[in-house]
Amino acid sequence: MQITEDDIAKLVPAFYARIREDAVLGPIFNGAIEDWPHHLAKLQAFWSSVLLTSGRYKGQPMVAHVRHEPHMTPENFARWLDLWRQTSADLLAPEAAATFQEKADRIAESLQLGVQFYRDRNAA
């Protein structure tokens, strides 16, 4: 099964609608994001670049996430991944959902390692 831009356009806004309503993550994301339409377009470009190698995303996700370092806890990452898995499973064919889930797992691991590196460096 091939991932499409339509899959991304369906998943990303629906997922972040759930994030914004989540008791734990909602206040964090709603406090950090001022322009949701702009942010959703950037996130769709990110996933397009990651899964379709479209090159649409121009940014530095590690820098963006380290900026919110106090909220970047293992528990919050786990909650984010749980909602991602639920939403992708609800909206996409099983193979497509699995592709999104596997990639999100790797990205979350990378971001967590990067945030920990930042914390360790600043603690030294």
Contact map, one row per residue, 1 for C-alpha under 8 A:
1110000000000000000000000000000000000000000000000000000000000000000000000000000000000000000000110000000000000000000000000000
1111000000000000000000000000000000000000000000000000000000000000000000000000000000000000000000010000000000000000000000000000
1111101100000000000000000000000000000000000000000011000000000000000000000000000000000000000000010000000000000000000000000000
0111111100000000000000000000000000000000000000000001000000000000000000000000000000000000000000000000000000000000000000000000
0011111110000000000000000000000000000000000000010000000000000000000000000000000000000000000000000000000000000000000000000000
0001111111000000000000000000000000000000000000000000000000000000000000000000000000000000000000000000000000000000000000000000
0011111111100000000000000000000000000000000000000000000000000000000000000000000000000000000100000000000000000000000000000000
0011111111110000000000000000000000000000000100110000000000000000000000000000000000000000000000000000000000000000000000000000
0000111111111000000000000000000000000000000100000000000000000000000000000000000000000000000000000000000000000000000000000000
0000011111111100000000000000000000000000000000000000000000000000000000000000000000000000001000000000000000000000000000000000
0000001111111110000000000000000000000000000000000000000000000000000000000000000000000011001100000000000000000000000000000000
0000000111111111000000000000000000000001001100000000000000000000000000000000000000000000000000000000000000000000000000000000
0000000011111111100000000000000000000001000000000000000000000000000000000000000000000000000000000000000000000000000000000000
0000000001111111110000000000000000000000000000000000000000000000000000000000000000000010000000000000000000000000000000000000
0000000000111111111000000000000000000000000000000000000000000000000000000000000000110011000000000000000000000000000000000000
0000000000011111111100000000000000000000000000000000000000000000000000000000000000000000000000000000000000000000000000000000
0000000000001111111110000000000000000000000000000000000000000000000000000000000000000000000000000000000000000000000000000000
0000000000000111111111000000000000000000000000000000000000000000000000000000000000100000000000000000000000000000000000000000
0000000000000011111111001100100000000000000000000000000000000000000000000000000100100000000000000000000000000000000000000000
0000000000000001111111001110110000000000000000000000000000000000000000000000000000000000000000000000000000000000000000000000
0000000000000000111111101100000000000000000000000000000000000000000000000000000000000000000000000000000000000000000000000000
0000000000000000011111111110000000000000000000000000000000000000000000000000000000000000000000000000000000000000000000000000
0000000000000000000011111110000000000000000000000000000000000000000000000000000000000000000000000000000000000000000000000000
0000000000000000000001111111000000000000000000000000000000000000000000000001000000000000000000000000000000000000000000000000
0000000000000000001111111111100000000000000000000000000000000000000000000001001100000000000000000000000000000000000000000000
0000000000000000001111111111110000000000000000000000000000000000000000000000000000000000000000000000000000000000000000000000
0000000000000000000101111111111000000000000000000000000000000000000000000000000000000000000000000000000000000000000000000000
0000000000000000000000011111111100000000000000000000000000000000000000100000000000000000000000000000000000000000000000000000
0000000000000000001100001111111110000000000000000000000000000000000000000000000000000000000000000000000000000000000000000000
0000000000000000000100000111111111000000000000000000000000000000000000000000000000000000000000000000000000000000000000000000
0000000000000000000000000011111111000000000000000000000000000000000000000000000000000000000000000000000000000000000000000000
0000000000000000000000000001111111000000000000000000000000000000000000000000000000000000000000000000000000000000000000000000
0000000000000000000000000000111111110010000000000000000000000000000000000000000000000000000000000000000000000000000000000000
0000000000000000000000000000011111110000000000000000000000000000000000000000000000000000000000000000000000000000000000000000
0000000000000000000000000000000011111110000000000000000000000000000000000000000000000000000000000000000000000000000000000000
0000000000000000000000000000000011111111000000000000000000000000000000000000000000000000000000000000000000000000000000000000
0000000000000000000000000000000000111111100000000000000000000000000000000000000000000000000000000000000000000000000000000000
0000000000000000000000000000000000111111110000000000000000000000000000000000000000000000000000000000000000000000000000000000
0000000000000000000000000000000010111111111000000000000000000000000000000000000000000000000000000000000000000000000000000000
0000000000011000000000000000000000011111111100000000000000000000000000000000000000000000000000000000000000000000000000000000
0000000000000000000000000000000000001111111110000000000000000000000000000000000000000000000000000000000000000000000000000000
0000000000000000000000000000000000000111111111000000000010000000000000000000000000000000000000000000000000000000000000000000
0000000000010000000000000000000000000011111111100000000000000000000000000000000000000000000000000000000000000000000000000000
0000000110010000000000000000000000000001111111110000000000000000000000000000000000000000000000000000000000000000000000000000
0000000000000000000000000000000000000000111111111000001110000000000000000000000000000000000000000000000000000000000000000000
0000000000000000000000000000000000000000011111111100000111000000000000000000000000000000000000000000000000000000000000000000
0000000100000000000000000000000000000000001111111111000000000000000000000000000000000000000000000000000000000000000000000000
0000100100000000000000000000000000000000000111111111111110000000000000000000000000000000000000000000000000000000000000000000
0000000000000000000000000000000000000000000011111111111110000000000000000000000000000000000000000000000000000000000000000000
0000000000000000000000000000000000000000000001111111110000000000000000000000000000000000000000000000000000000000000000000000
0010000000000000000000000000000000000000000000111111100000000000000000000000000000000000000000000000000000000000000000000000
0011000000000000000000000000000000000000000000111111110000000000000000000000000000000000000000000000000000000000000000000000
0000000000000000000000000000000000000000000000011111111000000000000000000000000000000000000000000000000000000000000000000000
0000000000000000000000000000000000000000000000011101111100000000000000000000000000000000000000000000000000000000000000000000
0000000000000000000000000000000000000000000010011000111111000000000000000000000000000000000000000000000000000000000000000000
0000000000000000000000000000000000000000000011011000011111000000000000000000000000000000000000000000000000000000000000000000
0000000000000000000000000000000000000000010011011000001111100000000000000000000000000000000000000000000000000000000000000000
0000000000000000000000000000000000000000000001000000001111110000000000000000000000000000000000000000000000000000000000000000
0000000000000000000000000000000000000000000000000000000011111000000000000000000000000000000000000000000000000000000000000000
0000000000000000000000000000000000000000000000000000000001111111000000000000000000000000000000000000000000000000000000000000
0000000000000000000000000000000000000000000000000000000000111111100000000000000000000000000000000000000000000000000000000000
0000000000000000000000000000000000000000000000000000000000011111110000000000000000000000000000000000000000000010011000000000
0000000000000000000000000000000000000000000000000000000000011111111000000000000000000000000000000000000000000000000000000000
0000000000000000000000000000000000000000000000000000000000011111111100000000000000000000000000000000000000000000000000000000
0000000000000000000000000000000000000000000000000000000000001111111110010000000000000000000000000000000000000010001000000000
0000000000000000000000000000000000000000000000000000000000000111111110010000000000000000000000000000000000000000011001000000
0000000000000000000000000000000000000000000000000000000000000011111110000000000000000000000000000000000000000000000000000000
0000000000000000000000000000000000000000000000000000000000000001111111110000000000000000000000000000000000000000000000000000
0000000000000000000000000000000000000000000000000000000000000000111111110000000000000000000000000000000000000000001000000000
0000000000000000000000000000000000000000000000000000000000000000000111111000000000000000000000000000000000000000000000000000
0000000000000000000000000001000000000000000000000000000000000000000111111001000000000000000000000000000000000000000000000000
0000000000000000000000000000000000000000000000000000000000000000110111111101100000000000000000000000000000000001001000000000
0000000000000000000000000000000000000000000000000000000000000000000001111111100000000000000000000000000000000000000000000000
0000000000000000000000000000000000000000000000000000000000000000000000011111110000000000000000000000000000000001000000000000
0000000000000000000000000000000000000000000000000000000000000000000000001111111000000000000000000000000000000000000000000000
0000000000000000000000011000000000000000000000000000000000000000000000111111111100000000000000000000000000000000000000000000
0000000000000000000000000000000000000000000000000000000000000000000000011111111110000000000000000000000000010000000000000000
0000000000000000000000000000000000000000000000000000000000000000000000000111111111000000000000000000000000000000000000000000
0000000000000000000000001000000000000000000000000000000000000000000000000011111111100000000000000000000000000000000000000000
0000000000000000001000001000000000000000000000000000000000000000000000000001111111110000000000000000000000000000000000000000
0000000000000000000000000000000000000000000000000000000000000000000000000000111111111000000000000000100110010000000000000000
0000000000000000000000000000000000000000000000000000000000000000000000000000011111111100000000000000000000000000000000000000
0000000000000010011000000000000000000000000000000000000000000000000000000000001111111110000000000000000000000000000000000000
0000000000000010000000000000000000000000000000000000000000000000000000000000000111111111000000000000100100000000000000000000
0000000000000000000000000000000000000000000000000000000000000000000000000000000011111111100000001000100000000000000000000000
0000000000000000000000000000000000000000000000000000000000000000000000000000000001111111110000000000000000000000000000000000
0000000000100110000000000000000000000000000000000000000000000000000000000000000000111111111000000000000000000000000000000000
0000000000100010000000000000000000000000000000000000000000000000000000000000000000011111111100001001100000000000000000000000
0000000000000000000000000000000000000000000000000000000000000000000000000000000000001111111111001100000000000000000000000000
0000000000000000000000000000000000000000000000000000000000000000000000000000000000000111111100000000000000000000000000000000
0000000001100000000000000000000000000000000000000000000000000000000000000000000000000011111110001000000000000000000000000000
0000001000100000000000000000000000000000000000000000000000000000000000000000000000000001111111011000000000000000000000000000
0000000000000000000000000000000000000000000000000000000000000000000000000000000000000000101111111000000000000000000000000000
0000000000000000000000000000000000000000000000000000000000000000000000000000000000000000100111111100000000000000000000000000
1000000000000000000000000000000000000000000000000000000000000000000000000000000000000000000011111110000000000000000000000000
1110000000000000000000000000000000000000000000000000000000000000000000000000000000000000000111111111000000000000000000000000
0000000000000000000000000000000000000000000000000000000000000000000000000000000000001001101111111111100000000000000000000000
0000000000000000000000000000000000000000000000000000000000000000000000000000000000000000100001111111110000000000000000000000
0000000000000000000000000000000000000000000000000000000000000000000000000000000000000000000000111111111000000000000000000000
0000000000000000000000000000000000000000000000000000000000000000000000000000000000000001000000011111111100000000000000000000
0000000000000000000000000000000000000000000000000000000000000000000000000000000010011001000000001111111110000000000000000000
0000000000000000000000000000000000000000000000000000000000000000000000000000000000000000000000000111111111000000000000000000
0000000000000000000000000000000000000000000000000000000000000000000000000000000000000000000000000011111111100000000000000000
0000000000000000000000000000000000000000000000000000000000000000000000000000000010010000000000000001111111110000000000000000
0000000000000000000000000000000000000000000000000000000000000000000000000000000010000000000000000000111111111000000000000000
0000000000000000000000000000000000000000000000000000000000000000000000000000000000000000000000000000011111111100000000000000
0000000000000000000000000000000000000000000000000000000000000000000000000000000000000000000000000000001111111110000000000000
0000000000000000000000000000000000000000000000000000000000000000000000000000100010000000000000000000000111111111000000000000
0000000000000000000000000000000000000000000000000000000000000000000000000000000000000000000000000000000011111111100000000000
0000000000000000000000000000000000000000000000000000000000000000000000000000000000000000000000000000000001111111110000000000
0000000000000000000000000000000000000000000000000000000000000100100000000000000000000000000000000000000000111111111000000000
0000000000000000000000000000000000000000000000000000000000000000000000010100000000000000000000000000000000011111111100000000
0000000000000000000000000000000000000000000000000000000000000000000000000000000000000000000000000000000000001111111110000000
0000000000000000000000000000000000000000000000000000000000000100010000000000000000000000000000000000000000000111111111000000
0000000000000000000000000000000000000000000000000000000000000100110010010000000000000000000000000000000000000011111111100000
0000000000000000000000000000000000000000000000000000000000000000000000000000000000000000000000000000000000000001111111110000
0000000000000000000000000000000000000000000000000000000000000000000000000000000000000000000000000000000000000000111111111000
0000000000000000000000000000000000000000000000000000000000000000010000000000000000000000000000000000000000000000011111111100
0000000000000000000000000000000000000000000000000000000000000000000000000000000000000000000000000000000000000000001111111110
0000000000000000000000000000000000000000000000000000000000000000000000000000000000000000000000000000000000000000000111111111
0000000000000000000000000000000000000000000000000000000000000000000000000000000000000000000000000000000000000000000011111111
0000000000000000000000000000000000000000000000000000000000000000000000000000000000000000000000000000000000000000000001111111
0000000000000000000000000000000000000000000000000000000000000000000000000000000000000000000000000000000000000000000000111111
0000000000000000000000000000000000000000000000000000000000000000000000000000000000000000000000000000000000000000000000011111
